[in-house]
Amino acid sequence: MPGSGSTDSSTRTMGVLTVGGLVAVTAYTVALGSNGWLWFGWVVLGLITLGMVATRST
C-alpha cells in the first residue's frame, strides 16, 4: 500500500500524544484536583486515536 508509512507514523504520533495526555491529565488531577473538561478532552483524543488505529488495520 503506497503511503502506509506516513499513516503508521501519524498513528504512532497520536498514540504517543494520547499516552502523554493521560500522564498530564493524571498529574493535574493528583496535584490540583479533577477537571472534567480535561478528562473529556483526553477521552476524545483517545477515541480519535482508536479510530486511526482501526482504519489503519483494515
DRENTORKOL-3810 file (N, C-alpha, C; in nm, 4 decimals):
REM DRENTORKOL-3810
@n.u->0.0842; n.v->-0.1198; n.w->0.0000; ca.u->0.0000; ca.v->0.0000; ca.w->0.0000; c.u->0.0876; c.v->0.1246; c.w->0.0000
@n.u->0.0765; n.v->0.2079; n.w->-0.1011; ca.u->0.1551; ca.v->0.3307; ca.w->-0.1000; c.u->0.1048; c.v->0.4269; c.w->0.0074
@n.u->0.1995; n.v->0.4918; n.w->0.0732; ca.u->0.1623; ca.v->0.5898; ca.w->0.1747; c.u->0.1333; c.v->0.5322; c.w->0.3109
@n.u->0.1467; n.v->0.4008; n.w->0.3275; ca.u->0.1147; ca.v->0.3424; ca.w->0.4580; c.u->0.2178; c.v->0.3802; c.w->0.5634
@n.u->0.3401; n.v->0.4133; n.w->0.5206; ca.u->0.4420; ca.v->0.4534; ca.w->0.6171; c.u->0.4040; c.v->0.5807; c.w->0.6893
@n.u->0.3507; n.v->0.6788; n.w->0.6164; ca.u->0.3109; ca.v->0.8035; ca.w->0.6809; c.u->0.1906; c.v->0.7815; c.w->0.7713
@n.u->0.1011; n.v->0.6892; n.w->0.7333; ca.u->-0.0131; ca.v->0.6582; ca.w->0.8192; c.u->0.0343; c.v->0.5948; c.w->0.9482
@n.u->0.1284; n.v->0.5016; n.w->0.9402; ca.u->0.1828; ca.v->0.4395; ca.w->1.0597; c.u->0.2490; c.v->0.5433; c.w->1.1487
@n.u->0.3210; n.v->0.6356; n.w->1.0877; ca.u->0.3897; ca.v->0.7391; ca.w->1.1639; c.u->0.2905; c.v->0.8306; c.w->1.2355
@n.u->0.1854; n.v->0.8718; n.w->1.1658; ca.u->0.0884; ca.v->0.9618; ca.w->1.2286; c.u->0.0088; c.v->0.8882; c.w->1.3368
@n.u->-0.0196; n.v->0.7601; n.w->1.3145; ca.u->-0.0895; ca.v->0.6825; ca.w->1.4163; c.u->-0.0029; c.v->0.6665; c.w->1.5398
@n.u->0.1255; n.v->0.6404; n.w->1.5180; ca.u->0.2176; ca.v->0.6278; ca.w->1.6322; c.u->0.2266; c.v->0.7605; c.w->1.7076
@n.u->0.2327; n.v->0.8712; n.w->1.6336; ca.u->0.2383; ca.v->1.0031; ca.w->1.6968; c.u->0.1133; c.v->1.0283; c.w->1.7813
@n.u->-0.0042; n.v->0.9939; n.w->1.7269; ca.u->-0.1288; ca.v->1.0103; ca.w->1.8031; c.u->-0.1273; c.v->0.9232; c.w->1.9285
@n.u->-0.0733; n.v->0.8025; n.w->1.9172; ca.u->-0.0637; ca.v->0.7143; ca.w->2.0341; c.u->0.0240; c.v->0.7746; c.w->2.1424
@n.u->0.1367; n.v->0.8313; n.w->2.1010; ca.u->0.2272; ca.v->0.8951; ca.w->2.1969; c.u->0.1596; c.v->1.0154; c.w->2.2619
@n.u->0.0889; n.v->1.0958; n.w->2.1810; ca.u->0.0175; ca.v->1.2113; ca.w->2.2371; c.u->-0.0916; c.v->1.1680; c.w->2.3342
@n.u->-0.1605; n.v->1.0582; n.w->2.3016; ca.u->-0.2669; ca.v->1.0095; ca.w->2.3886; c.u->-0.2108; c.v->0.9638; c.w->2.5224
@n.u->-0.1028; n.v->0.8864; n.w->2.5183; ca.u->-0.0410; ca.v->0.8397; ca.w->2.6430; c.u->0.0153; c.v->0.9577; c.w->2.7213
@n.u->0.0813; n.v->1.0505; n.w->2.6520; ca.u->0.1332; ca.v->1.1700; ca.w->2.7187; c.u->0.0218; c.v->1.2539; c.w->2.7794
@n.u->-0.0903; n.v->1.2629; n.w->2.7076; ca.u->-0.2056; ca.v->1.3362; ca.w->2.7606; c.u->-0.2616; c.v->1.2711; c.w->2.8857
@n.u->-0.2656; n.v->1.1374; n.w->2.8866; ca.u->-0.3130; ca.v->1.0663; ca.w->3.0054; c.u->-0.2228; c.v->1.0954; c.w->3.1249
@n.u->-0.0929; n.v->1.0930; n.w->3.1027; ca.u->0.0019; ca.v->1.1229; ca.w->3.2111; c.u->-0.0193; c.v->1.2659; c.w->3.2606
@n.u->-0.0341; n.v->1.3610; n.w->3.1686; ca.u->-0.0512; ca.v->1.5016; ca.w->3.2062; c.u->-0.1818; c.v->1.5236; c.w->3.2824
@n.u->-0.2913; n.v->1.4647; n.w->3.2327; ca.u->-0.4208; ca.v->1.4833; ca.w->3.2991; c.u->-0.4192; c.v->1.4168; c.w->3.4369
@n.u->-0.3566; n.v->1.2998; n.w->3.4472; ca.u->-0.3474; ca.v->1.2322; ca.w->3.5765; c.u->-0.2647; c.v->1.3148; c.w->3.6749
@n.u->-0.1525; n.v->1.3701; n.w->3.6289; ca.u->-0.0690; ca.v->1.4541; ca.w->3.7149; c.u->-0.1459; c.v->1.5781; c.w->3.7603
@n.u->-0.2198; n.v->1.6393; n.w->3.6683; ca.u->-0.3003; ca.v->1.7567; ca.w->3.7036; c.u->-0.4046; c.v->1.7206; c.w->3.8084
@n.u->-0.4694; n.v->1.6043; n.w->3.7891; ca.u->-0.5733; ca.v->1.5611; ca.w->3.8830; c.u->-0.5139; c.v->1.5375; c.w->4.0215
@n.u->-0.3970; n.v->1.4745; n.w->4.0276; ca.u->-0.3324; ca.v->1.4482; ca.w->4.1565; c.u->-0.2920; c.v->1.5795; c.w->4.2230
@n.u->-0.2374; n.v->1.6727; n.w->4.1455; ca.u->-0.1853; ca.v->1.7967; ca.w->4.2028; c.u->-0.2950; c.v->1.8966; c.w->4.2377
@n.u->-0.3934; n.v->1.9143; n.w->4.1481; ca.u->-0.4871; ca.v->2.0247; ca.w->4.1633; c.u->-0.6332; c.v->1.9821; c.w->4.1735
@n.u->-0.6606; n.v->1.8538; n.w->4.1606; ca.u->-0.7989; ca.v->1.8088; ca.w->4.1650; c.u->-0.8518; c.v->1.7808; c.w->4.0259
@n.u->-0.9590; n.v->1.7072; n.w->4.0217; ca.u->-1.0136; ca.v->1.6618; ca.w->3.8941; c.u->-1.0746; c.v->1.7767; c.w->3.8148
@n.u->-1.0563; n.v->1.7704; n.w->3.6851; ca.u->-1.1179; ca.v->1.8659; ca.w->3.5937; c.u->-1.1887; c.v->1.7850; c.w->3.4850
@n.u->-1.3191; n.v->1.7903; n.w->3.4839; ca.u->-1.3963; ca.v->1.7103; ca.w->3.3905; c.u->-1.3660; c.v->1.7404; c.w->3.2447
@n.u->-1.3375; n.v->1.8669; n.w->3.2126; ca.u->-1.3082; ca.v->1.9020; ca.w->3.0738; c.u->-1.1782; c.v->1.8399; c.w->3.0260
@n.u->-1.0786; n.v->1.8332; n.w->3.1159; ca.u->-0.9528; ca.v->1.7688; ca.w->3.0777; c.u->-0.9742; c.v->1.6212; c.w->3.0478
@n.u->-1.0513; n.v->1.5527; n.w->3.1327; ca.u->-1.0789; ca.v->1.4106; ca.w->3.1100; c.u->-1.1615; c.v->1.3918; c.w->2.9832
@n.u->-1.2579; n.v->1.4798; n.w->2.9603; ca.u->-1.3375; ca.v->1.4727; ca.w->2.8385; c.u->-1.2484; c.v->1.4877; c.w->2.7153
@n.u->-1.1576; n.v->1.5846; n.w->2.7200; ca.u->-1.0655; ca.v->1.6054; ca.w->2.6092; c.u->-0.9767; c.v->1.4847; c.w->2.5854
@n.u->-0.9297; n.v->1.4224; n.w->2.6947; ca.u->-0.8461; ca.v->1.3047; ca.w->2.6790; c.u->-0.9249; c.v->1.1885; c.w->2.6186
@n.u->-1.0498; n.v->1.1720; n.w->2.6602; ca.u->-1.1331; ca.v->1.0652; ca.w->2.6040; c.u->-1.1539; c.v->1.0883; c.w->2.4540
@n.u->-1.1808; n.v->1.2121; n.w->2.4141; ca.u->-1.1979; ca.v->1.2434; ca.w->2.2724; c.u->-1.0684; c.v->1.2118; c.w->2.1960
@n.u->-0.9542; n.v->1.2516; n.w->2.2508; ca.u->-0.8257; ca.v->1.2215; ca.w->2.1886; c.u->-0.8049; c.v->1.0713; c.w->2.1759
@n.u->-0.8402; n.v->0.9973; n.w->2.2809; ca.u->-0.8281; ca.v->0.8516; ca.w->2.2770; c.u->-0.9171; c.v->0.7893; c.w->2.1714
@n.u->-1.0390; n.v->0.8396; n.w->2.1577; ca.u->-1.1303; ca.v->0.7865; ca.w->2.0565; c.u->-1.0795; c.v->0.8147; c.w->1.9151
@n.u->-1.0236; n.v->0.9331; n.w->1.8945; ca.u->-0.9657; ca.v->0.9655; ca.w->1.7635; c.u->-0.8499; c.v->0.8708; c.w->1.7329
@n.u->-0.7655; n.v->0.8462; n.w->1.8334; ca.u->-0.6526; ca.v->0.7552; ca.w->1.8149; c.u->-0.7013; c.v->0.6150; c.w->1.7828
@n.u->-0.8021; n.v->0.5672; n.w->1.8556; ca.u->-0.8574; ca.v->0.4344; ca.w->1.8276; c.u->-0.9151; c.v->0.4277; c.w->1.6868
@n.u->-0.9799; n.v->0.5349; n.w->1.6450; ca.u->-1.0333; ca.v->0.5393; ca.w->1.5087; c.u->-0.9241; c.v->0.5306; c.w->1.4043
@n.u->-0.8122; n.v->0.5989; n.w->1.4294; ca.u->-0.6991; ca.v->0.5925; ca.w->1.3370; c.u->-0.6411; c.v->0.4513; c.w->1.3320
@n.u->-0.6301; n.v->0.3867; n.w->1.4469; ca.u->-0.5775; ca.v->0.2515; ca.w->1.4515; c.u->-0.6721; c.v->0.1566; c.w->1.3776
@n.u->-0.8020; n.v->0.1732; n.w->1.3968; ca.u->-0.8998; ca.v->0.0853; ca.w->1.3329; c.u->-0.8973; c.v->0.1016; c.w->1.1805
@n.u->-0.8869; n.v->0.2246; n.w->1.1321; ca.u->-0.8850; ca.v->0.2452; ca.w->0.9878; c.u->-0.7530; c.v->0.1996; c.w->0.9272
@n.u->-0.6456; n.v->0.2050; n.w->1.0026; ca.u->-0.5155; ca.v->0.1613; ca.w->0.9525; c.u->-0.5127; c.v->0.0090; c.w->0.9361
@n.u->-0.5776; n.v->-0.0631; n.w->1.0270; ca.u->-0.5694; ca.v->-0.2095; ca.w->1.0254; c.u->-0.6610; c.v->-0.2724; c.w->0.9205
@n.u->-0.7548; n.v->-0.1972; n.w->0.8645; ca.u->-0.8448; ca.v->-0.2543; ca.w->0.7641; c.u->-0.7918; c.v->-0.2335; c.w->0.6234
END
